[in-house]
Amino acid sequence: MTPDLETLLTALYVKIDDEIEGMRWMGRPPLLSDSELVCLAVAQALLGYCSEARWLRFARKCLSGLFPYLPQQSGYNKRLRAALPLVKRMIRELAMDSDFWTDTVWITDSTPVPCGMSRPNVQRSNLAGWAGYGYCASYSRFFWGLRLYLVCTPTGMPILWALATPKIDEREVLAAMLEVDAELIAQRQGILLISDKGFASKAFEKDLAELGIELLRPSFKREKKRYGEPMLKKVRQLIESVNDTLKGQLDLEQQGGRTFEGVAIRVAQRVLALAASIWHNNKIGAPVPRSLIAYDH
């Protein structure tokens, strides 16, 4: 493990410990604290271990100095699922503690999270009722699983995120995300939201305008060129690169969850790893905030 990753995990541990200060366990506290558990999960995502069994074997051999006690695989899995609220909270806390939190330019898109590759797997999966069949236009392929909806800044810092079945319209999911975080939207003036053509709708744009959000998207062939469209291609590459970071470096599509809770924590684990890297790079003044090169080996 690189010294840079060790520094990141140390800073993240201190940050989490400060945020959950005052929380008390009933009875004897666990040998692996919640702060250590979340840092262990971030290290797993950054180092590319999709298998929890392989990860724990590696951690016992190489990370005993950072994590003196490591649970068995079943215990780690149970603790990690129970820590989902804390992981979601820390994604928001890290974003708020960065220079990018006040950015009023947001980029949104959705990307597939495949959960099964065979028909028998689909029929027996515990994700039935949550996952569904969808189509990914970027890669011209069908998939069975969920979609990750991400709203981030141009630097890639996650602001809002959600998982939903591919059968739900993208505009409905984004509208629900904005409704849940209505207080966050109200605190900002003049938000510019950049999206692709999948979010095109006059009614949807009107609803966004009522929230003080201007939607910038590509125009259709039958439409007149929209305001700001010449700069759109360069900016649209940013969200594609963020999705590529989640898939290529953080193995989003190999998350391996078999229940909704399992998929949710594995996706949140990778979003947190991305947010933690950007947060730490921002704190140390790294030239490229979203670079994971110093941490992923």
N, C-alpha and C positions, 0 to 999 in steps of 0.2 A: 504494500500500500504506500502511496506517495505521501510525503510530508504535507503537501497541499490538502489532500483529502483528510488527513488527520487534523489539520488546522480547521478545516470546514466543520468536521464533526464536533470538535471541541467548542467552536463558536456556537454551533447549533444547539449543543447540549446546554450551554449556559443560557441561551435565549429561551429554550423550552422550559428549563428549570425556573427561570424568572417569571415566565407567564403562568405557570401552574403553581406558583408559590401559595401556600395556604391550604392546598388540597391535602386531605388526610385519609389514610386507609383505615378501615375498620379492622382491628386486630393487628397481627404482625405484618409489616410491609413486605412486599415481594423482594426477592433477591435481585431481580432485574427491574429497575425503576422504569416508570413510563418515559422519562427523558431518554434513558439508555435504549429502550425499546424502539422509539421513533428514530433515533440516530442509527441504530442497527438496520432498520428498514430502509433508510435513505442510503446507507452504504451498500446494501444489497442491490438497490436499483442502479446506483452509479457504477458498480463493478460488474453489472450484467449477469447476475445469478438469478435465473428464472425459477430454478428448483430450490425450494426451501431446504431440502435435505442436503444438497450439495453446498448450499450457502452456509449452513450451520457447521458442516465438516470443515470448510475453509476457515470460518470465523474461529473455531476452536484451535485451529493450527496456527493462524497468523494474526488474530486480533485479540488474543487473550490479555494483552496489556491494556487495551481499551475497554474490553468487556470481560471482567473476571468471571462472571457467571453467565452461562448461556443455557436456556431451557432446551428440552427435547423438541422435536419437530411439531408434535401435536400441541404442546404448551405454547410454543412460539406462534403457531397459527391461531390459537384461541385468543391469546393476548393481543395479537395484531388486529384481529377483527373487532375486538372490544375497544381498541384504540382509534377506530375510525373517526369519532367526533373530535378527538384531539388532533389527528392528522389534518382534518378539514380546517380546524381552528388555526393551526400553525401555518397553513398555506396563506390564509388571510393575514395573520400577524406578520409574516415575513414580507408580504407585499406592502403592508402599511408601514413597515420599518425601512423601506427602500425609497430612493429618490423618484421612483417611477409611479408611486401611488397616486400622485396628483395629476398625472398625465391625462388629458382629456381626449386624446386620440386612442380609440380602441379598435382592435381587429377581431373579427369573429369568424369561426368556421366550425365544421364538424368533421370528424374522422372516424372510420370504422374501428370497432374493438371486437374482432372475431372471437367467438366462444366455442365453436365446434366446426369440424370440417366434414363429417360424414353424416349420412341420413340416420343410421342407428343412434349415433351420438345425440343428434337433435331430438330424437324421439324419447330418449331416456334421460335427457338432461334435467337437472333441478332448476335450470333457468327458464323452463317453460312458463309462459305467461309474462316474462320480462323481455327475453330476447326475441328476435324475429329476423326474417330475411330482408336484406337491403341491397342496394346497388351503389358501388363506389365509382363515380364517373372519372375520378382522377386516374384510377388504375384499370378502368373498364372491366370490373369484375363484380360478381355477386358474393355475398357473405352472409353468414348467420351469426348474429350476436347483438351487440348494442352499438350506439354511437356516442362518442365523447364530444360534447359541445364545449368549446373553449372561447372565452372572451379575454383577451390579453392586451398588453401595451405593445408598441412596436419593438420593444426590447425582448418581448417574450414573457414578461412577468404575468402570471395568471391573476386575473381579477375575479372572474366568475367561471364556474365550470359545472357541468352536469352530465349524467348518463341517462340515455333514453332509448327506447326501442326505435329501430329505423322506420317503423311504420307511421310514426307521428311526424307531422309536418314540421320542418325546421323552424318556421316562423312561430308556431305554437310553443315549441320548446324554449326558444329565445325570449318570447314574451313572458313565459312563466318564470324564467330566470330573472328577468328584469323586475317582475312583480314581487318576487320573493325578496329581492334586495332593493326595494323601492327607496328605502332611506338612503342607501348609498348613492343612488341616482340623483336624489333630491339635493345631495350635498355638492354636486358638481354642476357647473353651468357651461353650456355649449359643448356637449359631448359630440364628437364626430365618430360614428361607427362605420367601419369599412367592412364590406362583406362581398360575397359573390352573387351571381344571379339567382341562386336558390332562395334568397330572402326577398326577392322582388315582389311587391304588392302595394298598391296604392293605399289600401286600408291599413296595412301594417306600417307603412311610412307615416301615415297620419297619426297612428297610435304612438309611434316613436316621437313624432314632433310634439305631441302633447306632454311627453315626458322631458322635453328639452333635448332630444337626441336627433341629430341629422344623420341620415343614412346615405353613405356614398357607396355605390355599386356600379358595375358595368351596365351599359345600356344594351337593350336588345336591338336586333337589326331594324325592327320596325319603328324604333324610338329615335328621337333626336339625341345627339350626344349630350350626356348629362354633365352638369357642372363638376369640375375637378377630375374628370375621367382621364385626361392625359397623364396624370401622376399616379393613376391607380395601379398600373401594371407593376411598377417597382414596389409599391407598398404591399400588394397582394402576395408578392414573393415572400414577405416576412412571415405571414401565417403559415404558408406552405413549409417554410424552413423550420418553424416551431413544431409543426406536426412531424416533420422528418426527424427532428431531435428526439421527440417522444417515441417514435417508431424505430429509428435507426440506432440510437445510442442508449435509449432507456427501455427498449424491447416491449413497447406497449402491446403489440399484437401477439407476443408470446407470454402474456401475463399468466395464463394457465388456470384462471378461476373456474370453478364448476358450480358455484352457487352465486346468487346475486350479491350476498355479503362478501364472498371471496373475490368476485370481480371488482366490487366497489373499493375494497381496501387496496387491491393491487393497482388499480388505476390511480387512486388517491396517493399511493406510495410514490408513483412515478411523477405525478404532478408536483408533489412536495419536493422530490429530488431536484426537479427543474427549478422550482421557486427558490430552494435553498442555495443552489449554485449561483443563480442570478443575484440573489441577496448578498451572498458572500463576495462575489466578484465586484458588486457595487461598493461594498464596504472597504475592500482593499484597493479600489481604484483600477481594476483590471480593464484593459482597453476594449475587450469584447465581453459584455456582460453575460451573454448566453453560452460562452465557451465552456465545455465540460472536459476539455483535453487534460487539464491538470488533475482531474478527479476520477476519470473512468478507467484507470488501470492500476 
